Amino acid sequence: QVQLVESGGGLVQAGGSLRLSCAVSGRTFSSYAMGWFRQAPGKEREFVAAISWNGINTYYSDGVKGRFTISRDNAKNTVYLQMNMLKPEDTALYYCAADSIGMRAVLSTRQGSYLYWGQGTQVTVSS
């Protein structure tokens, strides 16, 4: 059984930082790209960032580029999202997700490309 467990969310003031973690079990973690998505109240879930199976390639949404960094540690089966210069509009439930296709050549921003999802961790940024 594949499990994704996010942690690291919380309440932070605007301009602050948080680091989210997502621990994966039940799958060959190192063979699959990983993504982070978020859903704010009343809005649809949206893509945030993705990282290739080997950690070489990353991709970010325009809204977080330059502020967020995605990384992974394949020895620990964990993917991270370092979030700096947080803004109130970053407030959302953040989900990690595992790609459905091993060693995908091009990172996907589509939710349908990701097969497994965590339960989410709440990030709240106060102004």
C-alpha positions as CSV (number, residue, x, y, z in Angstrom):
1,Q,0.0,0.0,0.0
2,V,1.4,3.3,-1.1
3,Q,1.3,6.1,1.5
4,L,2.2,9.7,1.3
5,V,2.4,11.7,4.6
6,E,2.9,15.4,4.6
7,S,4.2,17.4,7.5
8,G,5.6,20.8,8.3
9,G,2.6,23.1,7.8
10,G,1.6,25.7,10.3
11,L,0.9,29.4,10.9
12,V,3.6,31.9,9.8
13,Q,3.7,35.6,9.3
14,A,4.0,37.1,5.9
15,G,7.7,37.1,4.8
16,G,8.4,34.0,6.9
17,S,9.4,30.5,5.8
18,L,8.3,27.0,6.2
19,R,9.6,23.6,5.0
20,L,7.1,20.9,4.1
21,S,8.1,17.3,4.0
22,C,6.4,14.3,2.3
23,A,7.4,10.8,3.3
24,V,6.6,8.1,0.9
25,S,6.2,4.4,1.6
26,G,5.1,1.3,-0.2
27,R,6.7,2.3,-3.6
28,T,10.0,2.6,-5.3
29,F,10.3,6.3,-4.5
30,S,13.4,7.0,-6.6
31,S,11.7,5.9,-9.8
32,Y,8.9,8.5,-9.8
33,A,8.6,12.2,-10.2
34,M,6.9,14.0,-7.3
35,G,4.7,17.1,-7.2
36,W,3.3,19.6,-4.8
37,F,-0.2,21.0,-5.2
38,R,-2.3,23.4,-3.1
39,Q,-5.9,24.2,-2.6
40,A,-7.1,27.5,-1.0
41,P,-10.6,27.8,0.4
42,G,-13.1,28.2,-2.3
43,K,-10.6,27.5,-5.1
44,E,-9.6,24.6,-7.2
45,R,-6.5,22.6,-6.4
46,E,-3.5,24.0,-8.3
47,F,0.0,22.9,-9.3
48,V,2.9,24.4,-7.2
49,A,6.1,22.5,-8.1
50,A,7.4,19.2,-9.4
51,I,10.7,17.4,-9.4
52,S,12.0,14.6,-11.6
53,W,12.7,11.1,-10.3
54,N,16.4,11.8,-10.2
55,G,16.1,15.3,-8.8
56,I,17.8,16.9,-11.7
57,N,14.8,18.7,-13.2
58,T,12.3,21.0,-11.4
59,Y,9.4,23.1,-12.4
60,Y,7.4,25.8,-10.6
61,S,4.2,27.7,-11.1
62,D,4.7,31.3,-11.9
63,G,3.3,32.3,-8.5
64,V,6.0,30.6,-6.5
65,K,9.0,30.7,-8.8
66,G,11.9,32.3,-7.0
67,R,10.4,31.8,-3.5
68,F,9.8,28.0,-3.3
69,T,12.3,25.2,-3.8
70,I,11.4,21.6,-4.3
71,S,13.9,18.9,-3.5
72,R,14.1,15.2,-2.7
73,D,16.2,12.8,-0.8
74,N,15.8,9.4,-2.4
75,A,17.7,7.7,0.5
76,K,15.0,8.9,2.8
77,N,12.0,8.5,0.5
78,T,11.1,12.1,1.1
79,V,10.3,15.1,-1.0
80,Y,10.5,18.7,0.4
81,L,9.1,22.1,-0.4
82,Q,11.1,25.0,1.1
83,M,8.8,28.0,1.1
84,N,10.4,31.4,1.6
85,M,9.0,35.0,1.5
86,L,5.5,33.6,2.2
87,K,2.5,35.7,1.3
88,P,-1.1,35.6,2.6
89,E,-2.1,34.3,-0.8
90,D,0.0,31.2,-0.2
91,T,-2.5,30.1,2.5
92,A,-3.8,26.7,1.4
93,L,-3.9,23.0,2.1
94,Y,-0.7,21.6,0.5
95,Y,-0.6,18.2,-1.0
96,C,2.2,16.0,-2.2
97,A,1.6,13.6,-5.1
98,A,3.5,10.8,-6.8
99,D,3.6,10.5,-10.5
100,S,1.8,7.6,-12.2
101,I,4.6,6.9,-14.8
102,G,8.1,5.9,-13.8
103,M,11.0,8.0,-14.9
104,R,8.8,10.4,-16.8
105,A,10.8,12.4,-19.3
106,V,8.8,15.7,-19.0
107,L,7.4,16.9,-15.7
108,S,3.7,17.3,-15.6
109,T,1.6,20.0,-14.0
110,R,-1.6,18.1,-14.5
111,Q,-3.3,16.5,-11.4
112,G,-4.3,13.5,-13.6
113,S,-0.7,12.6,-14.1
114,Y,-0.2,11.9,-10.4
115,L,-1.5,8.6,-9.1
116,Y,-1.0,8.8,-5.3
117,W,-1.8,11.7,-3.0
118,G,-1.2,12.6,0.6
119,Q,-3.9,14.0,3.0
120,G,-2.4,17.5,2.9
121,T,-0.9,19.9,5.4
122,Q,-2.3,23.3,6.2
123,V,-0.2,26.4,5.6
124,T,-1.6,29.7,6.9
125,V,0.2,33.0,6.3
126,S,-1.0,36.0,8.3
127,S,-0.6,39.5,7.1
